[in-house]
Amino acid sequence: MSTKNYYTKIENIKIDGTNDLIIRSLLDRQQYYDPKGAAKRLGICSASWSLFGMLWPSSIHLARAIAKRPINPDENILEIGCGLALASLVAHRLGAKITASDRHPKAKLFLQKNLRLNNMPKLPFRHGQWGEHPKPSLKDTGAPLLEKKYDLIIGSDLLYEPDMPIALARFVNLHANKSAEVWVVDPNRGYRTAFNRKMDTLGFQLSSDETITEDISEQEKYRGRLLIYNRT
């Protein structure tokens, strides 16, 4: 399947605890389209433009974990750096009150398409971006800025650069309620210890550190951790 300016594909994704999901993603990491410079102004270079639209193993593991978590109808959940928002789609289908967020200007478009492909109702989306960046315009983001606070914040493969532990922990703290829980799936990129330290200074105690292993194929193996933090 293709659009006018980049190519996409459709896959069926199996998540235990819910029906298979139909997910539209970018065909490969070579796709790029930013004719008006919106992504560039948001700090997204051409080399990383396509990353939001790939279905990463960590996002699948986060979706699997969320599918096993009991639904609390009074709980407000936020997925940060959602990309294709697989975990948000799973939680939404199961009846959770979840908001998806990302900084990429195409993330909302792909979320809307995947909601339609799965015959699901609308799901709130907000622009969420951590780190030092100028305040973006609605014209660039295509979505309102993330402003609320949440009871549970989730995300996957977020600690991929040296400055991420501090920036991400501050962002989580900004959008977490005084009493909150945080779930992060990390594919062992090397910044987990620094993130744990910063989260601890903000009152979030690491309550669970679960190893995740999976042989994706004979050539590819996944190794990561599901980190759960609580602040009471």
N, C-alpha and C positions, 0 to 999 in steps of 0.2 A: 504494500500500500504506500502511496506517495502523496505528498502535498505539492503545491506549485514550487516550493523552494527547498524542501528537504524530504528525505525518504524515511518512512516508518514501517514498523511491522506489528503484527498482532499475535499474541501468545495466550494460551490457556495456562493459568497458574493455579496449582493445587495447594490449598491451605487446609489442613485438618481442622474440623470444627465449623466449616462453612462451605458453601458451594464454590466450585472453581470460579476464578475471576478471569475475565477477558481483559487483557492489558495491552494498550497501544503504547509502544515505545519507539525511540529512534532506532533506525536500522543498524547503525554502528557509530563509533566515536568520530567519524569523519564528517558528520553533519554539522553545518554551521549556517546561520542566517540572522544577521543583525544589521539590516540596511539603514536603520535610523539611529544606530548607536545606543539603543536603550540598555542592552546588556553591558556594553562597555562603560557607560556612565554608572552602572550599578557595581562595577568592579569585576566584571566577568570577562575574561580575555577569550580570544578565539579558540585557544587550546582547551579551555575548560567549559566552553559553551555547551557542549553536548552531554556533559556528565549528568545533568539533572534528568535527562531522558533515557538513561540506561537503567536496567533492572539489576541492581547490585545484590550479591548474596546476603549481605548484612540486612538489607531491607526485607528480604524474604524471611530471615530468622526473626526479625522484629515482629513482622506480621504473624508468624507462627506463635510467638510468645503472647502477643495481645489476644489472639484467638482463644487462648487457654485461660485468660484472666476473666473472672466473673464481672458481669456488667453492673455498674452502679448508676442508676438513672439520674442521681443527683450530682454526679461527678462531671466536671468539665475537663476535657482532655485536649492537649495541644501536641501536634506533631511538628517538630522543627526540622528545617532542612529536608523537607519531605520528598523532593524530587518527584517521582511518579506516585507518591503517596499510597503505596500498597498497604501499609499498616493502617492508615486512615480509612481506606476503603473497607478493609476487613472490620475494623471497629464500627464504622458507620453501618455496615450491613447487619452487624450483630446487635445494633440498637444503642450504641454508646453515643454520647454527646461530644463529638470531636471536631476540632478545627485543624485544617492543614495549613502549613505555612512554608514558604521558601522565598529566596531572593530572586530566583530566575524569572524573567518576564514571560516565559512560555509555560511555566509550571501550572498556572491556573487553567490555561487552555487544554493541556493534556489531562488534567483532573476532570474537567467538564466532559471531555470526550470519553474518558473511561467510565465515568458515571453513567453516561448514556449507553455505552456498550453493555453495561451490566444491569440496565433498567433500574437504576437506583436514583433516589431523590437527591436534590441539591445538598452539597456539603460546604460549610463555610470555608473560605480561603482568605488568608491574610498575607501581606508581604512581611517577611521576617528576616532580618539581616543583622548578624553580630559583627563586632570589630569596628574599626574606625573608618566610617564612610560618610560622605555628605548625606543629609536627609534627602531621600529620593522623592521624585514627583509622581503623582498618580498616573501621569501620562507614560512614565517609564515602567512602573510596576504593574499597572493594569489591575491593581487591587489595593484596598485600604491598608494602612500600616497596622501591624500587630500592636495592640495596646492593652488588652485585658490581662488578667491573671488567672491561672489554672491550677487545678488540684493534682493533675498528673501531666507531666511533660515527657514525651518520648522522642527518640531519634536514633538514626543508625549511620555509622561510618562518618562521624562528624569531626573526629580528631585527626585530621590529615595534614596539618602544618604545625610548626613549632609554636606559633602564637595562638593556636586554637584553644588550648586548655583554659587560659585565663579569659579570653574573649567569650568562649562558650559558657563557662561557668557564670560569668556576669550576666549574660543574656538569659540564662535559665533563671537566675535569681530575680531578674527584672520582671519576669513573667510568671513566676511561681507564687502561689498563695503562701501565707505565713506557715501553714501546715500543708506540706505537699510531698509528692513522690516523683521520682525521675527515673526513667528507664533509658539506657543507652546501650546499643549493640556496637561493640568496637572490634574491628578485625585485626587487632594486635599491631597497630601502626607505630606504637612506641611512645605515645603521649598520655597513656592512661594514668600513670602514677602522678604526673603533674596535675592532671585534671582532678584526681582524687584529692590531692592536697588543697587545691583551690576550692573545691566543693566543700571540703571540711571547714575551711575558714568562713564559709557562708552559712554554716549550720546544717549542711546536708551530710548525714552519716551513711557510709557505704554499708548497706544491710545485706547485700547478696552479690556475689561475684561468681557467676556460673560459666564454666567453660563450655564452648560450643565447638564441636568438630563434625565435619561432614566431608565425605569423599564425593565431590561433585562429578568427577570423571577419573579415569586412570591417570590423567595428567594434572588435574586440578584438585587441590584439597583446600577446604575452608577451615580456618582456625580463628576463633574469636572468643569474646566474652560478652555475657549479658550482665551489665552493671545496674544495680538497683540502689537508689539513694532515698533516704527518708529524712524529712525535717518536721519535727513535731512542736 
